[in-house]
C-alpha cells in the first residue's frame, strides 16, 4: 500500500478505512514517543499526554484554556498557549510546561496576541506572534521568564504564523504589509526580507518541510482554500491535493522525511465528511484517501518514525483520538474519556511520562 503513495493512484480508492482491523497491543507498544493533546474532560481545556498504548497523564492544570503548541527540540517541555476572557477581553499567554512535572514557566505577560510559536532547532530561542508593541509582530525570544524580546517583522497591517527553517537560518511568515496576506521569508535576525508569493488572494499557514526543501501553505487563490507547496526561493509553486477533494482543505502536516503531506478535505462522494488524505510531494500523483468520509476526521499528526498517524475523529459520537498506519489501515481508538480530545502533537520525550500516569478510561 505504501508503494502506491510513490506512484500516485486514483483519488479516494487507495488507502484503507479500517484495513486489517485494530492495531495489536504489541504493535502499539513498539510505537515511539508520546502524544500531547487538548482534552475537554474538565470544564476548561487542558493539555494531556498519552502513550500509543493508552496510558495517560495530565500536563497542565491552569484555570485557563491551554493548548499544546510545540514540543521543545530536546523533548523535555511543551510550549503551551493559554487563553482566557478577562473583563470581556480575550487574553493569551505563552508558557513552557516541563514534562517532568516541574513548575510551568510564564514566557510572556498575558496579552491579546501571544501565539503560533516555532522553535529554533537547538531550542535556545523561538519565534511567535505578539501584540506587545504592535498589532501583530513576529518576535524572537529565549524560552525563559523575563527574556529579552526582539521584534523581527513589523508592519501596521500585521505579521503572522512564523515558522523557523530546519537549519535555523530563516523564518517564513505571513504579512499583510502590501495589501493582502502573502508569504515572506527573512533571516532569523529580521534582515533580508523577501516576498515569496504574489497573488490577490490570501496565502496563510506556512510550514517548512523537515528537510527544508519545501514550504507548505494554504491559499484560496483557486476560489477555495487548498494545500500548496513552494520552494524557499519562490519557485515550483503548485497545489498538491489533486482532483479528488471538494470544499476547503486544511491542516497540512509534513511527514518526518519531508516527502509527504497529510491534510484534511472532503471527497467527492455525496454527503461525505472530512477525510484525511496523504499527498506525495516528491513523486506527485493523486493524493490517497486514508479515511472513508463517513465521519469527520481531522488534524492528522505523524509519528516520529513516519509509520503512523494520530487524528481526532467524531466517529464514536464524541471527539476522540485514533491511531492508524501511514497507509490508512489499522484504525484504532486511542482515547475514550468523556469530552472532546483533539489537537494532537506526537513527539519523543526526553524522559518517560511522569509517574502516576493512568490508563485511559475504557482502554
N, C-alpha and C positions, 0 to 999 in steps of 0.2 A: 504493500500500500504506500509506503513512504517513497518508493521509487516513482510512483505516479506524480508526486509533487514536483519531481525534477523535470518531467516532460510535459506537464500540463494534462488536463483531461476535461471532459465535458462538465461544465459548471453544475454543481449540485448533485452529481452522481458518484463522485469519488469520496472516500472517507466513509465512516460508518456512523450510525446513530447510536447503537449500543454495542456493536461489534460482537465479540465473543463472550459477552457477559461481564459482570463486575470484575474489577481488579482483585486479585487474590491478596490476602494478608501478607504473604511472602513478598509479592511484588511491591506492595506499598512500603514494606519495611526497607526495601532497597532503594527507595527514592531519596534523593539528597535534600537536606535543608528543612526549612520551616516556612510556614505561610502566615504573614500578618494580614489582618483583615478588619473591617469595621463590623461591629455587631450592635444590633439594636435590641438585645435581650434585656437591657436595663432601660429606664426612662430616657437616659442620654445615650449618645453613641460613644462607644469605647473601642480601643484597639485591642484585639486579642491575637494570640498566636496559636497555631495548630500544626501538629506534625502530620505528614501524609497518612500515618496510621490512626489519626483521630484524637490523640491526646491534646488537650487544650490548656492554655493558661492566659490570664488576663494581664495585659501590659500596662494599660492606662486606666485611671480611676477618677479623673478630674470631673468636676461638676459640669464642665462644658462638653460640647460635642467634639470628639477628637478623631482624626483621620490619619492613617498611615501614609506618609509622603514618599520617603525613600530610605532604605536601609543604608547605614554607613558602609563604605567600601570594605572595612575590616570586619563587618558583621557583628559589631559589638553594641550597636544602638540603632534606633529608628528615629528619623526626623518625622515629627508629628505636627499637623496643623490643627490647632484648637480654635473653635468658633463658638460665639455666643451672641445673644442680643443683650445689650447693656443700655438701659434708658432709651429703648426704641432704636438703637443703632447697632448695626452688625459690626462685630469686633473679631479680629483674628490674631493669633499669636503662633510663632514657630517655637517648637520645643524639641529637645533631644531626650529621648527615653532610653536609658540603658537597658539592655536585655537581661542583665544580671540582677535586676530589681533595685538598682541604685536610684538615688534621687533624680527626678526629672529636672533638666536644665532649661531655664527660660531664656531662649536665644534672642527674642525681640520683646519690646514692650507691646502690650495689646494695642492694636490699631485697626483701621478699616481694611487694610490690604497687607497681608503677610502670607504668601502662598507660592506654590509651584517651585519649591526648592530643587536644585540639582547639584549633586556632589562633584567636586574635583576628584580625579582618580585616586589620589593619595589620601583623601579625607581631611586635608588640612584646611579647606575652605569650601564654601558652597555659594551659589548664586540663587537669587529669589526675586520675586516681585515685592515691592514695598511702596507705600504711600507716605513714608516718614518725612520726605522732603518735597515730593511732587505727587501728581495724580497717580501715576504708576511708573516707577523706575525699576530697572534691573540693577540690583545691588549685589555686592560681594562681601562676605564676612567669614571669620573663623567660627567654628562650632563651639563657642563658649559664651557664657553670660558676660555682657558688657563689652564685647568685642567691637573694634572699630568697624564701621560700615562705610564701604566705598561705593559711590554711585558710578555705574559703568555706562548705562544708557539712560538718557533723559530726553524727554520731549513732552510738550504740553498736551499732546493728544494721547500719550501713554505708550508704554513698552511692557510686553507681557511674555509669559511662558518661556523663560530661558532654559536652555539645555546645553550642558558642557560637553565638549567633544571627548571621545575616549582617551585621547592623548593629553588632555588638559590644556590645550593651547588656544582653543576657540570657544565661543559661545554663540549659538544660534538663538534668535529670539524674534518675537513679533512686534512690530511697531506700526502705529497709525500716523507717523510723522509726515507722510506725504499724501494723506487723504483717506486711505483705506488700509486695513491690516495686511501687511506684507512681511515676508521673511527677510531678516538681515543676519549677517554674520560679523562678529568682531573678535579681536584678540581679547584675552582674559583681563587685560588692563583697561579695556574700553576703547582702545585705539583701532585704527584701520577698519572702520565700519563699512561693510559692503552690502548693497541691496541684492538679495538673492532671487526674489520673484517680482514680477511686474504685471499685474492684471487687475482689472477694475472690479474685482470681487474679493471676498475675504479668504486669506490664507492664514491658517492657525495651527496650533498644537504641534510644533516641530519637535522631532526627536532624532538624535543621532543613532545610526546603527552601531552595534557594539564593535564592529571592525572599522568604523569611521569612514566607510566608503559611500554611504548614503545618508540623506536626511529624509525622514518621512514627515508628512504633514497632511492636514485636512484642508480642503478647499471646496467652495461652492461655485467655482468657475464654470461648471457644466450645468448649472441650474439646480443641482442638488449636491449636498456635501458628500465628497468621495475621498478615498485614500490615494495620495500621490507620493512619489519619491523624486528626489533631485540630488545630483551630485553637489558636494560642498562648493564647487566653483560655479554652480548655476546651470550646468549642462545636464542633458538627458532627463529633463523633467517629463514625467509620464504618470498616468494612473496605473494602479496595479490590480484593481478589483475586477477587471474583466467584464463580461456581458451578463453574468448570471444574477446580479443583485438589483434590487429596486429600493427606492426610498433613500433615507440618509444612511451613510456609512460612518462608523465611529470606532473609538477605542483601538487604534492600531498598536500592536505590541511586537517588538522585534524578538526573533529567536536569538539565543546566546551567540550563535555563529554569524549573525548578521545577514543570513541568506534568505530568511522567510519573514513574512509579516502575518500575524493573526489579526483579524479585525471582525467587526460585528455589522451585519446588514441583513435585511430581508431578502429572501429569494423571490423567484417569480411565481411560486405556487399561490393559488388563491387563498386569501385569509391566512397566509403564513406569517409567523412571528420572527423576531430577530434571531438569526443563526450566527454561529461562529464559523469563519472561513479562514483558510490559510492560502496565501499567495507566495509563490517562489519568485522573489525579486531578481535573483541572479539568472535563473533559467527561463523566466517568463511563463507563458501559458495561462490557461484559465485557472482561477482560484478553486480550491477544494472546499466544499461544504462539510464541516465536521459534525454539526448537529442538525437535527431534522426540521426545525422550524415549527414544531407542534407547541412549544412553549418558548417564552423569551429567555434566551441565553445571552450573557453579556460579559464585558470586562475580562477577557482572557489574559492570563499571565503564564509565562513559560517557566518550567522547572529549570534550575541552574544548569542541568546537563542537556537541556533541549529535547528530552524524550517524552515529556508530559506537559499538559496544560491544566491549570485550575481555572474555574469560572463560576460565577453565580448564575443560578437558574431558578425560575419560579415553577418548575415542573411539579413540585410537591404541594403547591398551594401557598407555601412560604418561600422566601428567597434564601436558598442555602448554597453552600459551596460544593462543587462537584469536581472530580478528577477525571481525566481521560488521557489515553496515549496520544501522541502527536499526530496519529492518523485518524483520530476520532473514535477509536474502539475503546472498550472497557470503561464506559462512563459510569462513575461510581459516586454516590453521595458521600460527602466528607463531613459536613456539619449538620446537626439535627436538633438544634435548640430553637425554641420559640422566639420569633423576632428575626428580622432580616439580617443576613450575613453577606457582605459584599466588599468590593474594592480590594481584591487580594494582591499581595506582594510576596513573591516566592524568592527566597534567598538562603544562603548558607550562614548560620550564625557562628560567631566566634566560639561560643561555648554552648552546651546543652541548654534546653529550656530551664527556667527556674524550677527548683524543687517545689512540689505541691501541685504540679500540673494535673488536671483532672481529665478523665475520659469524657469525650463529647457525649451528651445525653443521647441515648439510643444507639450509640455506635456498637 
